[in-house]
Amino acid sequence: GYLDQLNTEVNSLANLYNSKKEELVKIINKAKQQVTDWENSIREFNERFIGLPFKLSIGNKEEVILKIDKPTVEFTFFEKQEERKLEKKELLQALSQGERRALYLLNIIFEVQGRKKMGQKTLFIIDDIADSFDYKNKYAIIEYLKDMAVEPNFFQIILTHNFDFFRTLESRLVG
């Protein structure tokens, strides 16, 4: 009896849902794509920058898909055969300057992927990006810059005071 009295409201609500269902599916698909873009950036970061005492992952996929929140990056810190999740603030205190700069590169990777996806012409001015990195990660940066250089819409001006970095960069990008 109670539901029969609400018949008009229930039908109105059902009609509203049905009329907006396609829009809701588009929103969810867009959110899934945003998660995928971040996951691709994190995967690329984890694969390129080896030897770091942490790995990254997306922590709140469900909230992102439902448009409740933006993607959050989780940090798994490895220390003495042990791994534990840390908040970004805690992680930054535990990392060296070079490791913190490597983490900063995640934002650059995400931005580069977005610009590549949109086909946006971009001039990157890169200033001493490899300072305070170990050899493996300097090489990872050089390889990333090389990958960026083959993109037709990307242009780079690279500044450095490190002659060894310059020579390696020159041999990989120019030669």
N, C-alpha and C positions, 0 to 999 in steps of 0.2 A: 504494500500500500504506500509506504513512504517513497519508494523509488518511482512508483507510478505518478506520484505528485511532482517528482523532479524530472519527469520525462522530457519536457521541453529543454531544461538546462543540460541534461545528459546528452541529448541529441545535438544541441548547440556545441557542446564541448567536443563531441565526437567529430562533428563536421569541421570544427576549427582544427583539430588534430589532423584529420585527413587532408585538409587544404594546405597545411604547413609541413606535412610529412616529407615532401620532396626537398623543401628548404632545409629541414633538419638533417636529412641524409647528406646534403651538400656541406653543411657545417661540420658534421662528423667526419666526412671524407677530407675536408680541408685540415681539420685538427690532426687526423691520422698522418696526413702528408707533412705537417709541421713536425710531428714526432719523428717521422722517417728522415727528414732533413737533419734534425739534431742527431739522430742515431747514426746517420752516415758521417756526419762531422766527427762524432765521438769515435766511431770505428776507425776513420782515417787517422785521427790523432793517436789512438792507441796503437795502431799499426806502424805509424811513422816514427813516433818518439818512444824508443825502446830504452830500457835501463832506468826509467823513472820509478820512484818508489810508490807509485799509485796508478790505478786504472780508473777510467771514468765510465759511467753508465747513466741512463735516464731513470729517474726514480718514481715518477708519478704519471705513467702513461695513461691510466684510466681518467685521471682528472683533466689531462690535456685533451683527450678524445672528447670528453663531455664539455669542454670549454669552461671548466671550473677554474683552471689554473694554467700558467705557462709551464713549459718543460723545466724541470729542475735536474741539475746534474748531481749525481752521487759520486762520492770519492771513496774508493777502497784503497787504503794505505797498507803497504806491505812493509813489515819490519820484523826482522829476526824470525823467519819462518811463520809469522803470524800475520793475519790480515784482519783489518777492522774498518768499519765505515766511520768517516769523519765528516764533520761539518766543514764547509769551505774555510771558515775563519780558523778552525783548529789546524786544518791541513796547511794553510798558508804559513802558520807559525812553525810547522815542522819541516817545511821545504827550504832548500837553498834558494838563492836569488835566481840561478839558472833554471831550477825546477819551477819556480813561480812564473818565470817568463815563458817557459814551455806551456804552462797552463793557460797563459794569456793567448797563446797561439790558437787555442781552441776557438775563441771568438773570431779570430781572423779567418780560420778555416770555414766556419759557418757562414760568415759574411761573403767570402769568396765563392762558396757553393751557391749562395743565393743569387749573387750577381751573374755567375755563369749560367744558372738556370733561366734567368730573365734575359740573358743576352745583352746585359748592360755594359757599355764601354766604360772602362775604369782605368785610371792612372793610379798605380800604387807607388808611393814614395816610401822606400824601405831603408831605415837608418840603423845601421849596426845591429841587425836583427840576431846575429849569431853570437854576440858577446855573452860571456859567462855560460856557454854551453860546452859540454864535452864533445869529443870528436864525432861520436856516433850521431849525436843530435844536430851538430853543425852540418853533417852530411845530409841528414834528414831534411833540414831546412833548405839546403842547396837543391836537393831533389824536388822539393815542393815548389821552389821558385822556378825550377826548370819546367815542371808540369804547368805552372801558371803561364810561362812564357810561350807555350804553344797555343794558348787560347787566343783566337783572333781579336777578341774585344778587350784583352788585357794588355796593359803597357806598364813597364816598371822602370823606375829610377832607383838604383840601389847604391846607397852610400855606406862606406865602411872605412875604418882606420886600420883594419887587420889585413896585412898584405897577404898572408897565407890564405885567408878566407877569399880575398879578391882573386888570387891566382886559381884557386880551386873553382870558384864561381865562373871565372872567365873560361876555364877549360871545359866546364860542363855546359855553359849556356852559349858560348860563341863558337867553340870548336866542334 
